Amino acid sequence: MDPSALNSPELERFLTEEKERAMVNEMVAKLTSACWDKCITSTPGSKLSSSESSCLSNCARSYMDMSLIIMKRFQSMN
């Protein structure tokens, strides 16, 4: 393999995209786990109750809002 290929812009872009994809997947997994534990207090049936559904929506929205605030804070530090 050509050593210059290891420093190519295409490889750097690919690695950046893969890191971002991994971060999104990790965030979704954390959101799912945290909100499920908070909102689903009994064994779920075939459908979520309206209160469970509402709780999950609010929890996910709050989680995403907080993640956005944290990302903006980190960006302002650079």
Buried (B, 14 or more C-beta within 10 A) or exposed (E): EEEEEEEEEEEEEEEEEEEEEEEEEEEEEEBBEBBBEEBBEEEEEEEBEEEBEEBBEEBBEEBEEEBEEEEEEEEEEE
